[in-house]
Amino acid sequence: MSEKTDNKMKKSKSHDVEKTIYAWLKSNGFKCFIMDFFAIAIILILFFLVCVPKKYDLKVGSISHDTINAPKDVVDEVTTQERRNAASSLVEPTYHFQQGVKEEVLSSLDQMFGELRTIQQYGITIREENDKRPEGFSEDEIAYAIDLLNELSLNRNQIITLLRTDTDRFESMVSNVKTVVENSLDATIREGQVSQSIQTILQIVGFKLDVSLTQNILPTVLRACIQPNMIIDQEATDEARKKAMDSVEPVTFLQGQNIIREGDRITRSQLEMLKQLGLLNDDHYDYSSYWGSLIAVVLSMTAFFISLLLLRKNILSDIRQMAVVLLILVLSVGFAALSHLLPSIYIIPVALGAVLATVLIGYRIGISLTVTLALLLAAMTAGNGKSSYYDVILITTMTLSEGIISIWFLKGRPQRVRVLVSGIISSIISVLMILCLKFITSAETLDTLSILGWAISGGFLSGILAIALQPAFEIIFHLATPTRLLELTNPNQPLMKRLMIEAPGTYHHSIIVANLAEAAASSIDANPFLARAGAYYHDIGKLKRPLYFKENQMGINPHETTDPYVSAAILTSHTMDGMLMAQKEHIPPEIQRIILQHHGITPVMYFYHKALQNANGNQVNINEFRYSGPKPDTKEAAIVMLADTIEAAVRSMKTPTPKAIDQFIERLIRGKLEDDQLSDSPLSLRDIDAICNAFSGILKGVYHERIEYPDVPPHFSFGQSSDSNPQGQSVKEIGSEAKQLHQDESDRHQSNKDISLQEGSENED
């Protein structure tokens, strides 16, 4: 039994995991993940196009037809090794004194002179025994003399020379040589310098001895005996030579420096550098550019997604807005990659991403894109073989400074003319940053005037491209940007014009609701542009049957002869009808949601009660009289719901005094809270208090207390006495005063009716 239970639990868990995975695969989050993956892949390809260098078919001695710059720092290994070898060869060996060498050399010398003395004495003996004999020696005598040698190996001529030497000359040689050798050993003989020491000894004794001895016999004797008493310390010598080699700085070609100029004959060192950089058409590939590009893109995009989590977490699962942000990012990197093909990289529109993101989505996304683009453009500039470190610093600082200042300039004030002005501001910031770096570093390699010209062009290009691309983004993605929302609130818009003509009561109601909604949105952290536009369009569904709504009726009420179920269905369908009309006119989805949600799931109580009266005691389902919803899930939708309810209710008040208006507003909003209509909205109690205060201020201006004009009798004339007119005013004066009061009231009413958009409001969802 337990085993079966365990199996069931395992199957249940496995099924739950499969359901979770399947649900995630169908979710918006997964679709956004796929878009993120493709965006990263495109950006990585753009990096490869810029950072992976071109390959050449060259060999030593050939002529280059291109000027080749180092795409990154590279060491000239051939030249560096030659310089290190030269430095090593200049280091003198390190020696240490070898004890006992002097005694060993002198002993060996005595032994060899002893053997030579034996042969020399044998020659004297032969000459004495053969007084009348010729000067020469027989072959047997020479062979015998050679056999007397054990340590030395002398040739026939050397033996004959020794046999002819008399005793005085021989002993003089022995004495002088031993003295000079002993002195040489006292002065030290270094390893590797034995030959020089022997030559020195021969020179010293040469002027005292017979030439035949110094030239024929002594060199052989000395070479056999002389040993160095100063021995090379190989370990210490190697250490000294290594230090000498290490002290030689590598010959480095910096990024952007010419390795080969057009027309140069290729040397071995140049070819080795090209090989190291992977610039030759051979089997060698330099994968560092690929790995570097991959790491730069992954780190930058990781920072991007983390910043989105911090600033706008909800956008990570919003397909439409995420597509816009990723497209802006890819376009910005694409323009940067294209700029690397031009004579100067400073024409990159570095502020484009920040400007577009701010006006299309919001300033928080603009900040996130600015930081990400600063990282990406810095890495791309560093990977471009034509760039220097100054270029990397300038591109990074320009991207950050231009982006942040443009965001501040456009935040809450996204008019198209300001977008263009932001390009001018970007140009000014570019100039200041370039001059700043020039003054701080005194960089002589910077061609300041040329860079300034290109950077100014890049700033203007940011503004121009933003102006050109903004409408395209708005149309393709149906974005509710402030600029687009301002356009939609124009009375000449098709739906607004129809509402004005076909449903004037609804139009007037929408205007007042828009004023209420905008004021309320401005008082909390909501989008006043969206609230106003949503209020303008929230009742466009009434265009389908305008006469079924009270504000458009001219004395005839069709509901009096209509079944309450049908009446309720007509009223509640205007939200869905409105959304369908908005879709047809490509109204942004944010406004469509407001149209659909502005009644939530509120029941139409009038027709519900009417149905109860006609039911004859039968049960009536209240859900058949509710709006289809859903409940408002954004601040703007909730504000429009409250503004719509309050405006319609306050308009029905007989005596809308300020105190009565405040009490009525509180009662209506409390009713919405108790009916659970605001449970899905992000409004806080503090927000609701601020909304109540905003509504109260607007409504008190609209429904202010009016003065009661005096009735003028039919017989009143210019000649009426002052008793009947205690103020002494003529009809003309009274009429003028009344006319002026009416005009003042009309002006105030019109002013409250058309509250302008607040330029300082937030450009956020």
C-alpha positions, 0 to 999 in steps of 0.5 A: 500500500505504501509503495503504491502511494509513493508511486502515485506521489511521484507521478503527481510530482512529475505531472506537476513539474511537466505542467509547470514547464509547459505553462512556462513555455507558453508564458510571455516570460519564455517568449521574452527569453527567446527574444533576449537570446536572439538579440544577444546573438545579433549583437555578438555577430555585430561584435565579430564583424568589428572585432575579428580582424581581416586575414592576409596572404603574405610571406617574408620578402613579399610586398604588402599592398595594404597598411596593416594596423595592430588590432590589439597590443602585440609583442615583436618576439623576433626583435625582442629576442635579438635584443635579449640575446645581445644583452645576455652576451654582454654579461661577463661570467661569474667566477669562483677561485679553485683551490690547489690548481697552482700546485697541480699545474706546477707539479704537472709542469715539473713532470713534463719538464722531467720527461723533456729533460730526459730526451734532452740529455739523451741528445747530449749523450748521442752527440758526445758519443759521436763527436765526428758524427753529422748533425742529424739523428737516426730514425732509431734514435728519434723513435727511441726518444719518442718512446721516452714520453709518457704525458706528452705527445711530440712530433718528429720535428719537436723531438729533433729540436729537443735533442739538439738543445743544450743543457743551459738553454733547456734549464733556462727555459724551465726556470723562466717558464715555471716562474712566469706560470707561477706568477700567472696562476697567482694573478688567476687564470680564468676559465675560457681564457687559458689560450690567452694566458698561454700566449701571454706566458709565451710572450713574456718568456719569448725574448729570453729563450730560443725561438725554436723552444718557444715556438715548437715545444713550449706551446705543447707543454703549456697546453698540456699543463695550464689549467684555470684557477678561476672557474665559471660559476654557471648558476650565478652566470645564468642568473645574471644573464637571465636578469640582463635578458629580463631587463630588456623591455619587449618591443610592443606594437600598440593597438592601432599602430602600423605593423606594415605600411603599404609598399613595405617588404615583409620582414620575419619579425613583421610576419611573426606578429601577423601570425600571433594576431591571427592575420595570416591565411594559415592554420593559425587562428587567434580565438582571443577576439572571439572569446573577448567579444563573447565575454563582453556581450554576456557581461554587458547583457547581464548588467542590462537584465539586472538593471531591468530587474531593479528599475522595471521588473515587469518589462521582462515579461512584457513582449511588446515593450521588451521587443522595443527595448531590444530593438533599440539596443540592437539598432544602437549597436548596429549603428556603432558597428557601421560607424567603425567602417567610417573614417572616425568612430566618433560619429557613433550616435551614442545618445540614440538608445537613451533618447529613444528608450526615454521617449518610447518607454520611460526614463528608467529604461533609458538609464538601463540602456545607457549603462549597457551601451556604455559597456558594449560600445567601450568593448567594441571600440577596444576590439577595433584595430584602428582605435586607441585607449583614448578612444575607448575612454572617450566613447565610454564617457560620452555615452554615459554623460550624453545619455544621462543628461538627455534622459534628464532633459526629456524626462516628463517633457518628451515633445519632438522638438525637445528630442531634436534639442537633445541632439544639440545637447549631446554635441555640446557634451561631446565637445566638453568631454573631448576637451576635458580629456585633452586638457587632463592627459595632454594627449598629443596623439589626438587629432582634436579638431577632427575628433570634435567635428565628428563628435558634433556630427554624432550628437546631431545624428542622435537627435535626427535618428531619434526623431525619424525612428520614434514615429515608426516605433509608435506605429509598429508597436502601437506605443502609448508614448507621451507624444502619441498620447498628445496626438490622440487627445487632439479633437481632430482625431477620427474617434474624437470627432465622431464622439463630438458630433454623434454623442456630444453629451458623452464627449463633454463628460469625457473631457471633464473625466480627462481633467479629473484623471490627469489631475489625479495621475499628476498627484501620484506616481502615475502617467498623466498623459495616459490617464488623460488619453484613456479618459478621452477614449474610455466611452467611445463604445457608446458611439454604437448606440449613443441614444441609449445613454442618458447624457445623449438623450434629448427627452426620449429614453428608449430604456423605458420600453426595453427589457431590463436585461437588454438594457443592461446588455447594451450598457455593459457592452459599450466597454467591449465595443469601445475596445474593438473600435480602438483596435480598429483605429490602432489605438495603443493597447494601454488605452484599450485596457482602460476602455475595457477596465474602466467599469471593472465588474460593477453591476448596473444596479438600476436595471437589476432593481428593475428586473427584480420588480418584473421578476414576480418573486423569481430569482434574478442573477446579479452577474447578468447585470455586471460589466464583463471587466476585468478589474483595473490592473493599472493606476491609470485604469483605476483613476479613470474608473473613479473619475468616470463614476464621480463625475457622473454622480456629482453631475446629478447632485442638486446642490453641489456645495464644496462640502457635499462634493467632498463627502460624495467623493469619499462615499463613492470611492469607499463604495468602490473599495467595498465592492472590491473593484480596486483589488487588482490595481496598484493604488495605495491608500495614500494614493487614494487620498491624493486622488480624492483631493485632486478630484475635489479641487477640479469638481469644485471649480466646475460646479462652483456656486453661481450668483442669481441674476435679478429679474428685469420687469417687462416695463423697465425703462431707461427712465425708471426712477432711482426708487425702483433701482436703488443702485441707480443703474440703468438697464444697459449697465445691469445688462453689461454687468450680467454679461461680464459676470457670465463671460467670467464664469464661462472663461473659468469653466472653459479653463477648468475644462481644458486643463493643459498637459503638465510638462513636468509629469513623469513619462512612465507606465 
